[in-house]
Structures are given as structure tokens and as C-alpha cells.
Amino acid sequence: MADGLLAAGGLGSQAMVPQPERTGWGVEESTAPLEKALFQDEDSCSDCSNHDKRGTSLQSFVPEGKTHFPEIFQTSQLLFYERFRAYQDYILADCKASEVREFTAEFLEKVLEPSGWRAVWHTNVFEVLVEVTDVDFAALKAVVRLANPYLCESQVSTFTLECMNELLDLKEHRLPLQELWVVFDDSGVFDQTALAVEHVRFFYQNIWRSWDEEEEDEYDYFVRCVEPRLRLHYDILEDRVPSGLIVDYRNLLSQCEDSYRKFLNLRSSLSNCNSDSEQENISMVEGLKLYSEMEQLKQKLKLIENPLLRYVFGYQKNSNIQAKGIRPNGQKVTHVVSSTMMTGLLRSLLRDRLCQEPCKEETEIQFHSDPLSAINACYEGDTVIVCPGHYMVHGTFAIADSIELEGYGLPDDIVIEKRGKGDTFVDCTGADIKISSIKFIQHDAVEGILIIHRGKTTLENCVLQCETTGVTVRTSAEFLMKNSDLYGAKGAGIEIYPGSKCTLSDNGIHHCKEGILIKDFLDEHYDIPKISMVNNVIHNNEGYGVVLVKPTIFSDLQENVQDETEENRALKIPTSEEADTAERVDLEELIQCTTGKMELYARSSLSEQVEGNYEIVNELVAASTQKGQMKKKRLSELGITQADDNLMSQEMFVSIVGNQFKWNGKGSFGTFLF
């Protein structure tokens, strides 16, 4: 068992932010060295009051309520790394789940004052001031008596002094440590006690599960359970987990606890039944069902607790958003979003948007103060008009129906800013979604600003100020982006998945980690994406303007493609020019790619703009050629002859032309091998 503990100093408001150690102590040392170690940093003292160097390093607060309780230690705002180190190094170490109580008791014996301190006994019904006279370390309980004077705060008026004494008598004056909040003392003597009680309380409220002891101890309990659950707790506090996933986790936890409770009751009843009785056989079957159900629930909990698998699970949830379809009465509604509606704005809306066609049938108009409520109220075919203003939203724009979301004015005048780090900003699954003239701003996020799971999404005249990934175009999804500006992504500005269709026209993509990332499509199960890039300006990105992800083995296989010159030549559309012009790029011919034809020429005298287009086309052609040859080889091994392996018959490119690549850190185009 370790002989020290990192005590909390001044409690910061941001978790998981490493700071220098402010307090530390050795329990086997004498009192003087212990105090010297505990207060080695004078700046860590509480802001609530000024203390001497030998005073407390913790903050305090006054409990809310009508009763004037004394101040208590503020220990609930410890940082992630403080709790992590305490559990890993000083409390649990490498113990098994079955040894948790033993290790905790051993820790408390070294650091907890056995008597002489006061605490507030806090329950869901009342709070009462008590004095601690002894501690039962093995049971993790304190022996207490009511403090004088008697102070009690209760939701009901029946908790008199006599009633409270009777309640304590029933409990033999022994209370769980996690129900006690240590009364503040500025001498520093009880800092260790307050922190120790806080660690016990936090552990049993947020980390420990009633079924943990029955889990197989494959490896130490801290690594298997404590660390992932602790990280999840702080990720939730910092809004780094999608809100829907948090609800799912809490529901799963509640269901698992309920199933485990039923399982324990059933197991207890079986022990009292006569052997080989019919009731026992029935109970055995029920027990097996409960056990299987409980194991499934625990596996789902572990998926969410695992920081690597959590977002895969979250993606699966978000991609299954159900469309509402057409409104029951068959009508389409126009939703108008404005924080305040003035008469002048209303007249302009009526003239420009709502009454453009006098003969048109009557349309229902609904007014909203925020865009999220308008989106949630939409059915198939509805239109949302967002008036000028700066809107703060909490939650995800989950768009599952074909709707139009348009700003009334310029994008810089219609700003929608996302609060909450865990959720995707805009999540699209509708068949035909149109978004225009809006600026989206994202801060401190872990999810992308826009994800198209399926269907078609059109983004026109918009501004995307990203934080992590910009736009993600999933397999089978279609994305059309034109006359828009995207910047600030810490990942790729646009991620293009295999089997998707992506059309980019007249956009700016800049100041991202990478401009555009094309996911690996060489696997036999993946379809080639259809990509169109026309007149985009891709500049000032940290890495490449465009990146193609492909397996390392492809680099070796590609040499075989270059050796087969005759076959490679057949893969290009013949022109009137022969080998002497095969290395020139003709922009006029590239434009003809819209008909499914493309010709590659040399780039000896072309500008950086055209060179970038050439690199992208040439590399993607080579990758697609390799994929075609790999497929042809597999079919040949099966005795199947492929009639046409012409690359252009796969219609990979609609057009890659006129794009400008400027000041990208690593160049206009590159590959990432994995």
C-alpha cells in the first residue's frame, strides 16, 4: 500500500488540466514533516480566506437551506488527475474487485482521524450535524453522536431531536462514511480526513457497481473498471459525450442494476427451495435468462465506458434517426426563427419569402425563438427560415426528413453557435436536405460539424467554422457543397468515405489540418467514391490540400501497374495525340469529364493550380486502376472473365478541374499509408 496521497489544493473549474502538485504527505512520517509536505505550496490556499502557511489548503462552502450549518470542506470539485492518482497510487493500486473494501479500509486507517471531528450527515430527506467518536474502518463506517447544539434541515417536520436519536439508535450510531461531509477547519488538521471521505464517497457513488465483485478478476480492478468509468464521468462533466449517449448509458445502468437485484433475489430464493422441485427448475430457467440479460447490458455499458469504442456506438445510434414523414394532415409548414419579431422584419418576410406567389394556396406559419426547436418540429417537405441574429444551441440538429433550412440574409448575419462538446452539430439522414445562407460555429467539440449518413445534403452559400472534423460524407451518402467557406478543422475539412458521392464547387477550404481526406476504397468490399471538384480554393492547410488514405501494400502493388504500360494505356481515353502529348494536361478536355471522359496530359508548363488537379487525378486513377486489377485477379481465380475493366466505366470522376492549391504546408496532394 502506498504511503501518501495527492491532496487537493485550490480547486480549479476545468477538469483534466494537469497542474503542479500542491500538497502531498507521508502517513508514516511525524507530524511536523507531514505538515511541511502538505503545505509546500503557499499559492494553493483557498481563495475564501487568508491562512498561515500551516493552515488548510482546501476551500469551504456553506450548505444551502434555512438552517445555519457550519461551513464544510469543498472537495467535490477535484480534478480528474487528482482522483486518478489517489485511486491508482494510494487507495486501490493493483487490487482485485474482491479486495476493494480491504484496500480502502487499509488506506483509511493510515489517513483518517479516528475521532474529534464534526460532519454533516446528508441524506435525500434530511441533513443533521453530528460528531464522530470512532471509525469502523473495516465496515467503512463512522460512529457518531448528535452535535450540540442540535442542527437539522429536513423536508418534513417530524425529525425532532428525539426522532433523530431513535434513528441513530436503530443504526447503532454507525453511519456510512460516504454520507458524511466533514465540517471545515482552517487549521489543516482535518484536510486529509475530508479528502479521504470524499474519495470514498465519489468511488461508491460513481465508480463502484454492485456486480463488480462477481466479475472475473482477469487483471487489476483499477485498469479494468475504475479508469474507464472515471474518464467517462469527467467526459460527461465536460460535455464531451453526446447527450443521447449519456441518456442511454444511465438507462442501461438502471436496467442492469434492476436485473442484478432480481437475479440476487432469485438466487436467494433458490437456496431455500427443496432440491429437484418443479419451482426450482422454473427459477433456474428464469435465473439463466436474467443472467444472460445482465451480461448483455454489462457489455453495452463497457462499450460506452471505453473511450475508443464509445464514439462507434454513438455513431450507430445517431445514424438510426427515424424520419417523421409527411404530416398527418398532408400540409407543409414554414417555420420562422427569430429571437424577436419586429414589424419591419415581418413585412420583409411576407414580401420576400412568405407571399411571393399570390395565387399559391394558404401556408401554415409557425414561429420559433431558436433553430433547434424549429428543426425538431419539422416534417417532410417543411421549410425553416432563420432570421438575422446570433443563436446559441445545445443539442444536435438531427435532420431525418427532406427539409430546407435557409437563412434570411447573408451568412455572417445569421449565426448559429453550438454549445456542448459531445454532440455532432448537424446530423443528416434525410433523402434531400438543403441548407443555405447560414454560418455555423463550433467550439471545443469532439464530433464533426456536419455528418451526412445517407441521402443527399446540399450546402450552399454557408460558412462552417469548425473545431474537430468539418464535414463527413459517409458511405452511400451524397453531398453537394457550393459557394461556401469551411475553416478551422483540427482534422480534415471534408472526409469522403468509399461509396459516397461528393460534389464541391466554388468553395474555400482553408486553415484545417488537411483540406480534403479521401478514405481508403481499395478493399474489395468498398465502392469507389464519385468525386467532383471544380473551382475550389484550397489553401493555408497545415498538411496537404487533398490526402488519399491507402494501405501500405498498395505502394508495392502499384509498381506492377506502372510496368504494364499497354494495359495502363488502354485505361485512358484515346486522343488524337500519342505518346508525345501523354504528359500534358488540357483543361478543356478535363471539363469534358462531366460526360464520363477524361484525358491526362503532361504538366510541364502549367501553374501550381493545374499541377494540383493533375496530381489528384493521376493518383486517384492509379489507385482505382489497382482496385480494378485486384478485382479482375480475384474473378480470374474464380474462373470469371471480366468483359470491361475500363476505369472510366466506373464513373469515378465527374470533374476535377480549376481548383487552386496555395500555401498548404505539405503541398497540394499527398497519400497516407497505413
C-alpha positions, 0 to 999 in steps of 0.5 A, a space after each residue: 500500500 502506498 504511503 501518501 496521497 495527492 491532496 487537493 489544493 485550490 480547486 480549479 473549474 476545468 477538469 483534466 488540466 494537469 497542474 503542479 502538485 500542491 500538497 502531498 504527505 507521508 502517513 508514516 512520517 511525524 507530524 511536523 514533516 507531514 505538515 511541511 509536505 502538505 503545505 509546500 505550496 503557499 499559492 494553493 490556499 483557498 481563495 475564501 480566506 487568508 491562512 498561515 502557511 500551516 493552515 488548510 489548503 482546501 476551500 469551504 462552502 456553506 450548505 444551502 437551506 434555512 438552517 445555519 450549518 457550519 461551513 464544510 470542506 469543498 472537495 467535490 470539485 477535484 480534478 480528474 488527475 487528482 482522483 486518478 492518482 489517489 485511486 491508482 497510487 494510494 487507495 486501490 493500486 493493483 487490487 482485485 474487485 474482491 479486495 476493494 473494501 480491504 484496500 480502502 479500509 487499509 488506506 483509511 486507517 493510515 489517513 483518517 482521524 479516528 475521532 474529534 471531528 464534526 460532519 454533516 450527515 446528508 441524506 435525500 430527506 434530511 441533513 443533521 450535524 453530528 460528531 464522530 467518536 470512532 471509525 469502523 474502518 473495516 465496515 467503512 463506517 463512522 460512529 457518531 453522536 448528535 452535535 450540540 447544539 442540535 442542527 437539522 434541515 429536513 423536508 418534513 417536520 417530524 425529525 425532532 431531536 428525539 426522532 433523530 436519536 431513535 434513528 441513530 439508535 436503530 443504526 447503532 450510531 454507525 453511519 456510512 462514511 460516504 454520507 458524511 461531509 466533514 465540517 471545515 477547519 482552517 487549521 489543516 488538521 482535518 484536510 486529509 480526513 475530508 479528502 479521504 471521505 470524499 474519495 470514498 464517497 465519489 468511488 461508491 457513488 460513481 465508480 463502484 457497481 454492485 456486480 463488480 465483485 462477481 466479475 472475473 478478476 482477469 487483471 487489476 480492478 483499477 485498469 479494468 473498471 475504475 479508469 474507464 468509468 472515471 474518464 467517462 464521468 469527467 467526459 460527461 462533466 465536460 460535455 464531451 459525450 453526446 447527450 443521447 449517449 449519456 441518456 442511454 448509458 444511465 438507462 442501461 445502468 438502471 436496467 442492469 442494476 434492476 436485473 442484478 437485484 432480481 437475479 440476487 433475489 432469485 438466487 436467494 430464493 433458490 437456496 431455500 427451495 427443496 432440491 429437484 422441485 418443479 419451482 426450482 427448475 422454473 427459477 433456474 430457467 428464469 435465473 439463466 435468462 436474467 443472467 444472460 440479460 445482465 451480461 448483455 447490458 454489462 457489455 453495452 455499458 463497457 462499450 460506452 465506458 471505453 473511450 475508443 469504442 464509445 464514439 462507434 456506438 454513438 455513431 450507430 445510434 445517431 445514424 438510426 434517426 427515424 424520419 417523421 414523414 409527411 404530416 398527418 394532415 398532408 400540409 407543409 409548414 414554414 417555420 420562422 426563427 427569430 429571437 424577436 419579431 419586429 414589424 419591419 422584419 415581418 413585412 420583409 418576410 411576407 414580401 420576400 419569402 412568405 407571399 411571393 406567389 399570390 395565387 399559391 394556396 394558404 401556408 401554415 406559419 409557425 414561429 420559433 425563438 431558436 433553430 433547434 426547436 424549429 428543426 425538431 418540429 419539422 416534417 417532410 417537405 417543411 421549410 425553416 427560415 432563420 432570421 438575422 441574429 446570433 443563436 446559441 444551441 445545445 443539442 444536435 440538429 438531427 435532420 431525418 426528413 427532406 427539409 430546407 433550412 435557409 437563412 434570411 440574409 447573408 451568412 455572417 448575419 445569421 449565426 448559429 453557435 453550438 454549445 456542448 462538446 459531445 454532440 455532432 452539430 448537424 446530423 443528416 439522414 434525410 433523402 434531400 436536405 438543403 441548407 443555405 445562407 447560414 454560418 455555423 460555429 463550433 467550439 471545443 467539440 469532439 464530433 464533426 460539424 456536419 455528418 451526412 449518413 445517407 441521402 443527399 445534403 446540399 450546402 450552399 452559400 454557408 460558412 462552417 467554422 469548425 473545431 474537430 472534423 468539418 464535414 463527413 460524407 459517409 458511405 452511400 451518402 451524397 453531398 453537394 457543397 457550393 459557394 461556401 467557406 469551411 475553416 478551422 478543422 483540427 482534422 480534415 475539412 471534408 472526409 469522403 468515405 468509399 461509396 459516397 458521392 461528393 460534389 464541391 464547387 466554388 468553395 474555400 477550404 482553408 486553415 484545417 489540418 488537411 483540406 480534403 481526406 479521401 478514405 481508403 476504397 481499395 478493399 474489395 468490399 468498398 465502392 469507389 467514391 464519385 468525386 467532383 471538384 471544380 473551382 475550389 480554393 484550397 489553401 493555408 492547410 497545415 498538411 496537404 490540400 487533398 490526402 488519399 488514405 491507402 494501405 501500405 501494400 498498395 505502394 508495392 502493388 502499384 509498381 506492377 501497374 506502372 510496368 504494364 504500360 499497354 494495359 495502363 494505356 488502354 485505361 485512358 481515353 484515346 486522343 488524337 495525340 500519342 505518346 508525345 502529348 501523354 504528359 500534358 494536361 488540357 483543361 478543356 478536355 478535363 471539363 469534358 469529364 462531366 460526360 464520363 471522359 477524361 484525358 491526362 496530359 503532361 504538366 510541364 508548363 502549367 501553374 501550381 493550380 493545374 499541377 494540383 488537379 493533375 496530381 489528384 487525378 493521376 493518383 486517384 486513377 492509379 489507385 482505382 486502376 489497382 482496385 480494378 486489377 485486384 478485382 479482375 485477379 480475384 474473378 480470374 481465380 474464380 474462373 470469371 472473365 471480366 468483359 470491361 475493366 475500363 476505369 472510366 466505366 466506373 464513373 469515378 470522376 465527374 470533374 476535377 478541374 480549376 481548383 487552386 492549391 496555395 500555401 498548404 504546408 505539405 503541398 497540394 496532394 499527398 497519400 497516407 499509408 497505413 
